[in-house]
Amino acid sequence: MSTAGVTLVIPTYNGARRIEDPLRALLAQEARPESFEVVVVDNNSKDGTAQAVETSPSAAGLRQRGVDVRVVQETRQGLLFARLRGIHEARRDIVCFLDDDNVPEPNFVTDGLALFEDSKVGVVVSRLFPRYEVPPPPSIGRREHLLAINHRMGDAVVDFGARPTLAPTIGAGLWLRRAAFLESVPWQTPEQLMPDRLGTRLLSGGDIEFGYLLGKAGHERRYGPTLKVWHIIPRSRFETRYFLRLIVGVVRSEQTLEARYLGRRFQGLARLKACARLVGAGIASPALALRGDPVREVLFVLARRWAQVQGPYTHLR
């Protein structure tokens, strides 16, 4: 049984050094203590993450205010399994996912719950801003959306509708009506769902899949610009090899979703067109090199084109 309010679910893997940031932000929430709870899902951490939560000053402060803070274990490795565990452990009607490098603004809980006063709403997307450890190079700044950043969507509410379309439902700061999720998503058979991050594999798309399935079931999906979350991004995310893998993972995951839900085929003519675009990008490399950060700009464009040639992940379609 669930009650009114929201469960803030924070999946984490080896997040002992990061978990204090979101907990501190939740301690600063303007919402009534009885309107939310916090569940940290420890996904096989090796660094004492659970102990870090138990000794956290912010967790202690939340408990003193009357907010339930607990750590649960998920032994199946992967972000999908951690999120599913959080949903099943939730005791509130609404669930909101936060990553362990997310810092929501003080109005986050209050404004998020207000959007769910409309019973037709099943999904709400937050507005994510970057908090860079160091300024990103131009080639990455132009692609910051790949780092789960969407603040450029603007200040107006966006209604993605209640229909089977793929919408940008970013998992960090993603709000879901729990009952709608359990009815719309095949959580009993997680092998049917996008696995999302798993170890060093930079797969993605599970959050978009959640949004698609709830929209298909008739639940409205909205972007809430007042739900501001700061995404802490360390300089290590700018490492060239990592970012190349990220580009390939995102592009191929997008293609997998399009093949799975929109029936798009990536064979024959489609693959030939992708090959032609790859060749075209190679020919255009001298022009691309005129942009800032020229070497990585060329590499990133070629990586995207190469991922399009590879197509969907065949084991996930």
Beta strands, then each sheet from edge to edge (+ up, - down):
strand 1: 3-12
strand 2: 36-42
strand 3: 69-73
strand 4: 92-97
strand 5: 102-104
strand 6: 121-132
strand 7: 158-161
strand 8: 174-177
strand 9: 220-233
sheet 1: 3+ 2+ 1+ 4+ 8- 6+ 9+ 5-
sheet 2: 3+ 2+ 1+ 4+ 8- 6+ 9+ 7-
end
